Amino acid sequence: MAMHGKVEKTALVTGASSGFGLLIAIELAKRGYRVIAAMRDPEKQAALMQAAERAGAVGSIAVARLDVTDAETIDGAVADMLRRYGRIDVLVNNAGMAVGGFVEEVPMAAWRAQMETNFLGLVAMTRAVLPAMRAQGHGTIIQMSSVSGLWGIPGFGAYAASKFAVEGFSESLRHEVAPFGIRVALVEPGAYRTAIWAKGFAEMHGQPESPYAGPLKAVLGIARRTAETAPDPREVAELVGRLVDKRRISRLRYPIGRGARLLPLAGRLLPWRIIEAATRRVMRKGR
Ligand SMILES: NC(=O)c1ccc[n+]([C@@H]2O[C@H](COP(=O)([O-])OP(=O)(O)OC[C@H]3O[C@@H](n4cnc5c(N)ncnc54)[C@H](OP(=O)(O)O)[C@@H]3O)[C@@H](O)[C@H]2O)c1
């Protein structure tokens, strides 16, 4: 645990097989953390380990099997981490996926899967690390929210609902655990180039003769263009790295990326009818 007489800090990152999670695991390892890179299928660790090799961080990263919808794997990974290092300084609740489709056409099973992963999975992870963090008297929990946690766009109601839930939960949590030295922050990225888009497009819910076909096509067109031109996700990993190393995390919300600051501001300043008219204009383009 100790190197050069110094206690090494530890971090647990969920969804570390790809995208932000992979990059955050590398970023924290480069910053000197012992990282548990948690993924539901450890057979998907090749990309992470290659990136770790390039970054010279292989020795600082251990892979753990953890599905955020499976309580046994959560408890197992947290207990292993405590046995191995004796502490959990940082939890990055990153695992997530995006269910797409208009409300009427998304089956209940998909709504449940969305909430189980993005929201209840994050709640379960948070609850699992709190006893150790409280006992230590410190800890940092980074919640991967989204601009969709502040702004519900048509065609992504399930995703928005899950991220709005993450926002409300984290706001309450921050108040509750601050007296124990535990810090909570929400990272709210706009669109970034990761696998989440392709996975979401592949599983878009829609009916063949759908009355929503036009608007769905319009929304998907915008989402595709956004995904293709989205910025490098390393920016988000670097933000998480800077946050966990801060002496004080003074804000609850850290928006980052295209539109992430502007959209919530517009949401607060513009009258609702303007927002609605603009959204309807966009959806009409698909007809
Ligand atoms: N990319 C963006 O534009 C964007 C913007 C805002 C917020 N976000 C958020 O950022 C987070 C990471 O997404 P990403 O963009 O990096 O996408 P990604 O590359 O698809 O990564 C998602 C990760 O979550 C994992 N995951 C999914 N379900 C899981 C479960 N039940 N248990 C454990 N892990 C699970 C995936 O594992 P598998 O490899 O096994 O599927 C994968 O490692 C998500 O919370 C997402 O909502 C993304």
The ligand as an ORCA input file, in Angstrom:
! r2SCAN-3c Opt
* xyz 0 1
  N     -20.535     10.186    -24.308
  C     -21.324     11.176    -24.036
  O     -21.614     11.999    -24.907
  C     -21.861     11.351    -22.626
  C     -22.371     12.606    -22.267
  C     -22.842     12.784    -20.977
  C     -22.790     11.759    -20.055
  N     -22.300     10.534    -20.421
  C     -22.271      9.485    -19.380
  O     -20.940      9.007    -19.231
  C     -20.962      7.684    -18.690
  C     -20.035      6.791    -19.487
  O     -20.518      6.656    -20.799
  P     -19.588      6.681    -22.091
  O     -20.043      7.811    -22.925
  O     -18.176      6.578    -21.707
  O     -20.117      5.366    -22.842
  P     -19.499      3.918    -23.036
  O     -18.194      3.985    -23.736
  O     -20.600      3.122    -23.632
  O     -19.214      3.421    -21.551
  C     -20.236      3.012    -20.692
  C     -19.635      2.062    -19.697
  O     -20.650      1.684    -18.752
  C     -20.634      0.278    -18.680
  N     -21.902     -0.284    -18.218
  C     -23.107     -0.278    -18.810
  N     -23.996     -0.954    -18.060
  C     -23.324     -1.394    -16.964
  C     -23.666     -2.147    -15.820
  N     -24.906     -2.626    -15.638
  N     -22.704     -2.419    -14.901
  C     -21.447     -1.970    -15.067
  N     -21.056     -1.273    -16.132
  C     -21.982     -0.988    -17.065
  C     -20.278     -0.186    -20.070
  O     -19.882     -1.539    -20.030
  P     -19.963     -2.504    -21.306
  O     -18.708     -2.233    -22.076
  O     -20.016     -3.862    -20.695
  O     -21.207     -2.126    -22.049
  C     -19.143      0.774    -20.361
  O     -17.967      0.401    -19.712
  C     -22.430      7.237    -18.713
  O     -22.971      7.381    -17.414
  C     -23.080      8.238    -19.671
  O     -24.448      8.399    -19.420
  C     -21.827     10.310    -21.685
*
